[in-house]
Amino acid sequence: MNLNGEWNREEFIRREENISHQALETEFAFYLAVKAGNLKVVEDNCNHGEFVKAAHSVSLSRQSIQNLRYHFIITTAMITRFCTEGGMELEQAYRLSDFFIRKMDKMDRFEDIVKLHRTMVMDYTEKMQTLRKKAVPSRPVRQCIDYIYKNLHQRITVKMLAKQVGMTPSYLSKQFRGEMQISIGDYINRAKIEAAQNMLLYSEYSLTEIANYLDYSSQSYFIQIFRQVVGITPGKYRKQHFRDGWMKQ
């Protein structure tokens, strides 16, 4: 069985037909939005039909309905992992995953699976929103955290956050540190590096692509911040954990 030859043929076809997976920005912004409990971003993703677009762009089965089933399972597995890393109780996350996959398995209509996908992602997102609100007592700090997770792909400053919540930068910095036991700058770095860890674990995007997506000025600066937060370089982190990350799905 010449799998290498078959793989090369498929790669040639994909390049010729310009077939590709979802853009990095769309894919990870979606998972991070679910994790952050950002209902608007997740709802917009569903309204724009990104789930169906992904299923149409990447064929995992020759049968349309089976292809959609596979994409549903992959999405559910990814969301489950992201939400548990965001603080959702492990058993709850997996019970939800099992429930929705069993529901999907009984469906034979394309449109029913699409509707269930919407219900599934919104359910996880609502639970993450509730969890995050419980963890953050004050409205200004909660607004800052929502803004940070919504804009991980952009440069974020204390001045920008202060403008969002209608406070002075110095007062916001003091309140944020008092409630979160960490400075705003360090929180932003941790949130971005957390996203980078997910990308290193669950994708094959290059360090340059990840650094660009998270709006680091250079790959070397990204590596420097990653090492400060995690203790090792992103390259070493991927080498140690990449396959384990896929096995956990």
VMD Tcl script that draws the C-alpha trace (Angstrom):
set ca {
  {0.00 0.00 0.00}
  {1.82 3.09 -1.26}
  {0.51 5.75 1.14}
  {3.38 8.11 0.35}
  {2.48 8.11 -3.34}
  {-1.20 8.63 -2.57}
  {-0.33 11.51 -0.23}
  {1.79 13.20 -2.90}
  {-1.01 12.90 -5.44}
  {-3.51 14.47 -3.04}
  {-1.09 17.29 -2.25}
  {-0.70 18.00 -5.97}
  {-4.47 18.07 -6.46}
  {-4.97 20.37 -3.48}
  {-2.39 22.82 -4.80}
  {-3.83 22.72 -8.32}
  {-7.39 23.28 -7.09}
  {-6.25 25.80 -4.45}
  {-7.90 23.86 -1.62}
  {-6.98 25.07 1.86}
  {-8.07 24.91 5.47}
  {-9.68 27.84 7.22}
  {-7.49 30.91 7.63}
  {-5.51 31.02 10.86}
  {-7.36 34.14 11.99}
  {-10.80 32.57 11.52}
  {-9.98 29.19 13.03}
  {-8.26 30.26 16.23}
  {-10.30 33.41 16.77}
  {-13.33 31.11 16.89}
  {-11.88 28.66 19.43}
  {-10.49 31.47 21.57}
  {-13.86 33.25 21.46}
  {-15.62 30.13 22.76}
  {-12.99 29.81 25.49}
  {-13.40 33.48 26.43}
  {-17.20 33.20 26.52}
  {-17.52 35.78 23.75}
  {-21.05 35.14 22.53}
  {-21.08 37.83 19.83}
  {-17.97 36.55 18.02}
  {-19.17 32.94 18.18}
  {-22.66 33.87 17.00}
  {-21.20 35.89 14.11}
  {-19.07 32.89 13.15}
  {-22.20 30.72 13.01}
  {-24.19 33.36 11.10}
  {-21.45 33.55 8.48}
  {-21.57 29.78 8.02}
  {-17.90 29.19 8.81}
  {-18.58 25.60 9.93}
  {-20.17 24.71 6.59}
  {-17.43 26.57 4.68}
  {-14.76 24.53 6.47}
  {-16.59 21.29 5.70}
  {-16.88 22.24 2.02}
  {-13.26 23.36 1.72}
  {-11.68 20.27 3.32}
  {-13.13 16.89 2.37}
  {-12.61 14.14 4.95}
  {-15.09 11.82 3.26}
  {-16.57 11.48 -0.22}
  {-20.03 11.43 1.34}
  {-21.24 14.95 2.16}
  {-23.10 13.99 5.35}
  {-20.22 11.88 6.65}
  {-17.77 14.67 5.90}
  {-19.90 17.04 8.00}
  {-20.01 14.47 10.83}
  {-16.20 14.31 10.91}
  {-15.94 18.10 11.02}
  {-18.50 18.22 13.83}
  {-16.47 15.74 15.90}
  {-13.22 17.63 15.29}
  {-14.80 20.96 16.26}
  {-16.33 19.46 19.41}
  {-12.99 17.93 20.42}
  {-11.15 21.22 19.91}
  {-13.73 23.24 21.83}
  {-13.69 20.72 24.68}
  {-9.91 21.03 24.96}
  {-9.92 24.83 24.79}
  {-12.69 25.12 27.39}
  {-11.02 22.77 29.87}
  {-7.84 24.81 29.50}
  {-9.98 27.90 30.16}
  {-11.21 26.55 33.48}
  {-14.27 24.42 32.67}
  {-14.48 21.36 34.85}
  {-13.02 18.44 32.90}
  {-15.87 16.00 33.49}
  {-18.49 18.60 32.54}
  {-16.66 19.42 29.30}
  {-16.42 15.77 28.28}
  {-20.02 15.01 29.25}
  {-21.13 17.86 26.99}
  {-18.91 16.56 24.20}
  {-20.29 13.03 24.51}
  {-23.87 14.32 24.63}
  {-23.59 16.41 21.46}
  {-21.69 13.78 19.49}
  {-24.33 11.16 20.38}
  {-27.07 13.58 19.28}
  {-25.25 14.24 16.02}
  {-24.76 10.52 15.40}
  {-28.55 10.05 15.21}
  {-28.98 12.76 12.56}
  {-29.19 12.08 8.85}
  {-29.92 15.56 7.51}
  {-27.19 18.10 6.70}
  {-29.19 21.06 8.02}
  {-29.92 19.31 11.34}
  {-26.21 18.78 12.01}
  {-25.50 22.43 11.17}
  {-28.20 23.54 13.63}
  {-26.84 21.21 16.31}
  {-23.34 22.60 15.75}
  {-24.67 26.08 16.46}
  {-26.43 24.86 19.62}
  {-23.28 23.06 20.75}
  {-20.87 25.98 20.31}
  {-23.27 28.47 21.89}
  {-23.81 26.16 24.86}
  {-20.07 25.87 25.52}
  {-19.64 29.63 25.04}
  {-22.46 30.52 27.44}
  {-21.00 28.24 30.09}
  {-17.55 29.79 29.64}
  {-19.05 33.28 29.89}
  {-20.75 32.35 33.17}
  {-17.51 30.82 34.46}
  {-15.49 33.92 33.56}
  {-18.00 36.29 35.16}
  {-17.87 34.32 38.39}
  {-14.08 34.54 38.40}
  {-13.96 38.31 37.77}
  {-15.98 40.41 40.26}
  {-15.91 43.94 38.81}
  {-17.34 45.11 35.50}
  {-14.30 47.16 34.33}
  {-11.91 44.26 34.84}
  {-14.31 41.87 33.12}
  {-14.56 44.28 30.18}
  {-10.77 44.42 29.97}
  {-10.48 40.63 29.90}
  {-13.21 40.34 27.26}
  {-11.42 42.93 25.14}
  {-8.05 41.19 25.54}
  {-9.37 37.80 24.44}
  {-11.31 39.34 21.55}
  {-8.23 41.18 20.28}
  {-5.32 38.79 20.86}
  {-4.34 39.25 17.21}
  {-3.77 42.98 17.77}
  {-1.49 45.17 19.85}
  {-3.17 45.91 23.21}
  {-2.08 48.67 25.60}
  {-3.24 49.86 29.02}
  {-4.23 53.16 27.42}
  {-6.50 51.35 24.95}
  {-8.14 49.33 27.74}
  {-8.59 52.41 29.92}
  {-10.41 54.14 27.07}
  {-12.68 51.10 26.65}
  {-13.80 51.19 30.30}
  {-13.73 54.99 30.83}
  {-10.99 55.05 33.46}
  {-7.53 56.55 33.71}
  {-4.68 54.14 32.86}
  {-3.17 54.43 36.33}
  {-6.44 53.78 38.17}
  {-7.32 50.86 35.90}
  {-3.86 49.33 36.36}
  {-4.23 49.52 40.13}
  {-7.73 48.00 40.13}
  {-6.79 45.25 37.69}
  {-3.74 44.20 39.72}
  {-5.77 44.30 42.94}
  {-8.41 41.93 41.58}
  {-6.33 39.67 39.35}
  {-3.06 39.65 41.31}
  {-1.18 40.38 38.07}
  {-0.40 43.47 36.01}
  {-2.33 44.18 32.82}
  {0.80 43.82 30.73}
  {1.61 40.42 32.20}
  {-2.01 39.29 31.77}
  {-1.94 40.26 28.09}
  {1.31 38.35 27.59}
  {-0.07 35.27 29.33}
  {-3.27 35.35 27.27}
  {-1.31 35.63 24.02}
  {1.15 32.91 25.01}
  {-1.75 30.68 26.08}
  {-3.14 31.09 22.56}
  {0.31 30.35 21.13}
  {0.52 27.15 23.17}
  {-2.80 25.99 21.70}
  {-1.55 26.73 18.18}
  {1.69 24.87 18.82}
  {-0.24 21.89 20.21}
  {-3.10 21.64 17.74}
  {-1.74 22.99 14.46}
  {1.30 22.94 12.24}
  {1.50 26.71 11.84}
  {5.07 28.02 11.83}
  {6.49 30.18 14.61}
  {6.48 33.12 12.19}
  {2.77 32.63 11.41}
  {1.91 32.39 15.11}
  {4.02 35.44 15.99}
  {2.37 37.44 13.19}
  {-1.12 36.34 14.19}
  {-0.56 37.43 17.80}
  {0.93 40.73 16.56}
  {4.41 40.34 18.00}
  {6.91 42.74 16.43}
  {9.21 39.87 15.48}
  {9.62 36.12 15.83}
  {12.58 36.64 18.17}
  {10.48 38.84 20.49}
  {7.71 36.24 20.47}
  {10.24 33.55 21.43}
  {11.58 35.78 24.21}
  {8.13 36.38 25.75}
  {7.15 32.72 25.33}
  {10.28 31.63 27.20}
  {9.58 34.14 29.99}
  {6.03 32.82 30.48}
  {6.45 29.08 29.83}
  {10.11 28.52 30.72}
  {11.16 27.02 27.38}
  {11.19 28.17 23.75}
  {8.10 27.59 21.56}
  {10.13 25.25 19.35}
  {11.05 23.06 22.31}
  {7.48 23.22 23.63}
  {6.09 21.97 20.31}
  {8.69 19.21 20.12}
  {7.79 18.00 23.63}
  {3.99 18.27 23.43}
  {2.75 18.46 19.82}
  {1.79 14.81 19.33}
  {0.38 14.59 22.87}
  {-1.86 17.55 21.99}
  {-3.36 15.73 19.03}
  {-3.75 12.50 20.99}
  {-5.85 14.35 23.62}
  {-8.49 15.30 21.07}
}
mol new
graphics top color blue
foreach p $ca { graphics top sphere $p radius 0.5 }
foreach p [lrange $ca 0 end-1] q [lrange $ca 1 end] { graphics top cylinder $p $q radius 0.2 }
display resetview
